[in-house]
Amino acid sequence: MAHSLNVRDRPVTTVLVVEDEPLQRLSLMDLLEEAGYQVADASDADQALIILENRPDIRIVLADVDMPGSMDGLRLAALVRDRWPPIEIIVTSGRGIPQLSAIPARAMFLPKPLNEQRVKEALLLFS
């Protein structure tokens, strides 16, 4: 008898949500926690880098492209790809689709408004 693999059947994956809009960040965190993921959060790229340096359990970074601070989500994604190659990356934006060349290798882009099912499917690809 075949059994489908459910997120709860696997070791828990930790996702770092990087989003400057508090309500969007909290909503995304709730979605991920309900789907069985551990969640860490940051309001900008600088805070995300501090978390990544101190949390070796982070496996996926889900970052908004448009953020205030020293770098946007695309620059953060490029830095993550260089410094932590095994970490998977999902970038998102409500202001259009970035050029393909701006998105790091193996990273995925999801347009806003985020669709719950598409977010879950993207995470399953990386979990």
C-alpha positions in Angstrom: 0.0 0.0 0.0 1.5 3.4 -1.0 1.5 6.2 1.4 1.7 9.9 0.4 4.5 11.8 2.0 3.1 14.5 4.2 5.1 17.5 5.6 4.5 16.0 9.1 6.2 12.8 8.1 9.5 14.5 7.5 11.9 16.3 9.9 10.8 19.8 10.6 12.2 22.4 8.2 13.0 25.9 9.4 12.0 28.8 7.1 13.3 32.4 7.6 10.6 34.9 6.5 12.1 38.3 5.6 9.3 40.8 5.1 9.2 44.5 6.2 5.4 44.7 6.3 4.4 43.4 9.8 0.9 42.1 8.8 2.2 40.3 5.7 5.1 38.8 7.8 2.7 37.6 10.5 0.2 36.2 8.0 3.0 34.3 6.2 4.4 33.0 9.5 1.0 31.7 10.5 0.6 30.0 7.1 4.0 28.3 7.4 3.5 27.2 11.0 0.1 25.7 10.2 1.8 23.8 7.3 4.2 22.3 9.8 7.3 24.4 9.4 9.4 26.0 12.1 9.6 29.8 11.4 12.1 32.5 12.1 11.4 36.1 11.0 13.2 39.3 10.1 12.0 42.7 9.1 14.9 43.5 6.8 18.0 41.9 5.2 20.4 43.1 7.9 18.3 41.4 10.6 18.1 38.3 8.3 21.9 38.1 8.0 22.3 38.2 11.8 19.7 35.3 12.1 21.4 33.3 9.4 24.8 33.7 11.1 23.4 32.4 14.4 20.8 29.8 13.2 22.4 26.8 11.3 18.9 25.2 11.2 17.6 27.6 8.6 16.9 25.6 5.4 14.8 28.1 3.4 14.7 31.9 3.1 11.5 33.4 1.9 12.3 37.1 1.2 10.4 40.1 -0.1 12.3 41.9 -2.9 11.2 45.4 -1.9 12.6 46.2 1.6 14.2 49.2 3.3 17.7 48.9 4.7 21.2 48.3 3.3 20.0 45.8 0.6 16.8 44.6 -1.0 15.6 41.0 -1.2 17.5 40.2 -4.4 20.8 41.3 -3.0 20.0 39.3 0.2 19.2 36.3 -2.0 22.5 36.6 -3.9 24.4 36.9 -0.6 22.6 33.8 0.9 23.5 31.8 -2.2 27.2 32.8 -1.9 27.6 32.3 1.8 25.1 29.5 2.5 24.8 27.5 -0.8 22.6 24.7 0.7 19.9 27.2 1.8 17.0 27.3 -0.6 15.6 30.7 -1.6 12.1 32.0 -2.5 11.8 35.7 -3.4 8.5 37.5 -3.7 7.3 40.9 -4.9 4.2 42.8 -5.6 5.9 45.3 -7.9 6.6 43.2 -10.9 8.8 40.3 -11.8 12.5 40.8 -11.5 14.8 40.0 -14.4 15.7 36.4 -14.5 19.4 37.3 -14.3 18.8 39.0 -10.9 17.4 35.8 -9.3 20.1 33.5 -7.9 20.6 30.0 -9.2 18.0 27.5 -7.8 15.9 30.4 -6.4 12.2 30.7 -7.1 10.1 33.8 -7.6 6.5 34.0 -6.4 4.4 37.1 -7.3 2.3 38.9 -4.7 -0.4 38.7 -3.6 0.8 35.4 -2.4 -1.4 32.4 -3.1 -1.4 30.0 -0.1 -1.3 26.9 -2.2 1.5 28.2 -4.4 3.6 29.0 -1.3 3.0 25.5 0.2 3.9 23.9 -3.2 7.1 25.9 -3.5 8.1 25.0 0.1 7.5 21.3 -0.6 9.9 21.4 -3.5 12.6 22.6 -1.1 11.7 20.6 2.0 
